[in-house]
Amino acid sequence: MSQEPTDSPTKWVARHVNSYVESGGTRGHLFHGAPTLLITTTGRRSGLPRRTALIYGRDGDRYLVVASNGGAADHPLWFHNLLAQPRVRVQVGAEVFDAVARPATADERPHLWETMTAIWPHYTGYQRKAPREIPVVVIEQAAMPGGRGL
């Protein structure tokens, strides 16, 4: 992802991302008390990098995000992108790394959903309103042989 990413078309999200990036993660890491990360996916049609901010949780070394889209009927675009290309770039605070993202399995989801609703209880209401099961996404830092990140 050598090209500069395009930020979310949602204006308030784009402002959040801009503040996060310009401050090296010191502003914007917390959103209404919840931790956020930036995820850059590759557009499944355009092939261009697309960046958005998401609330995250942790499960050991793994990062978790939720493809809630505010409870809308459709999955968010970033989720469709990572299904097509699971290699992503992530920024958590000042740390930037390459990772692989995937939907949680049916066995993983209940525990991970509970983790995420404890961080952002609004997800419960989003799920009630959504006509789909809202995915939890597991993000694992990519490693090169020898254990170093990309």
N, C-alpha and C positions, 0 to 999 in steps of 0.2 A: 504494500500500500504506500507507494512513494508519492502519489498525487495527494494534494491537500483535500481532506474530506469535505463533503457538503453536509452541513448541519441540518437537523430536523427542520421541516417546513413549518412546524408549530412555533410561532414567534416566541412565546415564553420559554419553551424548551431551548430554542436557539440562543436566547439571551443567557440562560443558565449555562449551556455548553461554552459559550464565549467567555463568560466570567471564569469558569473552571479552567479553561485552557490558558487564558491570559495570566491567571494567578498561579499557574503551576499546581493547581489543585487545592490551594489554600482557601479559595472562595468557591462555594458551590458544592464542596464535598458533602455538606449537610444540607438537606432540603426538608424544611419543617421538622427538623430533628432526626430525620432518617438519612443514613449514609447513601451516597450516590456514586456511581462510576460512569465513565464514558465508554461506550462500546462503538467500534467502527466495524461495520459489516461491508461486504461487497455487494453492490446492487445486482440482483439476479438477472436483470435485463440489460442494464447499462454497463455493468462491470466496474462502475465507479465506487469509490469509498463513500459510505454514508455513516454519519455519526449522530448518536443521541445519548442523552443522559437517562439513567435508570436507577431506581432504588435497588440496593443489593443487600444480600446477607451472606453468611459464610457457613460452610459445612466442611470442617477441617480446612484443607488447603484450597478447596473449591469455592468459587464465587457462585452465587445464585441470583437470578433476576426472574421477573415474572412478566410474561407476555400478555398483560391484562388489557391494554388498549382501552382503559377506563370502563371495561365491561361491554364494549361494543361487540357486535355480532361477528366481526372479522378480526383475525389476528393482526397485530401491527406489522407494518412493512418490514421493519428490522428483523422480525421473527422469520418471515418468508425468506429474507435474504440469507439468514444463517442456516436455514434448512437446505438451501441450494449450495451454499459455500460456508462450511462450519469454521473455517479459519477466520479469526477476528483479531482486532487490536483492542486492548483494554487500557484505560487509565484509571487508577485508583489513587486519589490524592496526587502526589508527584510521580508515582511509579507508573511507567508505561511498559506494557509487555504484549507479546503475541500469545494467542490462546486458541483453544478449540472449544466451541460451544455446541451443546446438544440438548434436546428436550429431556427432561427427567423420564425415566422409565415408569411404568405403572406401579412397580413396587417401591420406587424411590419417592414418588410424588407426594403421598400423604404426609410423610415426615418433613419433607422439604417445604411443602405448602404451609404446614404449621409453623415452621421457622420463619417464613416470609410474612405470614399474617401477624405474627408477634411483632414484627418490625413495622409493618404498614397495615393496620387493621382494615383499612378501606378495601383491601383485596377481597375480603369476605363479601362485602356488598357488591363489588364488581362481579364476583362469581355468581351471586344470586340473580343479577340482571342479565348476565351473558347467556346466550343460547348455545354455548360451547364450553368444553372444559378448558379453563385457562391454563396454559402450559407454564411450568416452572422450567427454567433453563439452567443447566449446569455448565459452568465455564471453568476450564482447567488450563493452567498456564502450559504453553507448548514447551517441550524440552528437546534439546538436541542431544545426540549421543554424548555421554559424559555428564548429563544432567544440567547443562547450561541452557538457559532460555534462548530463543531465536534472536 
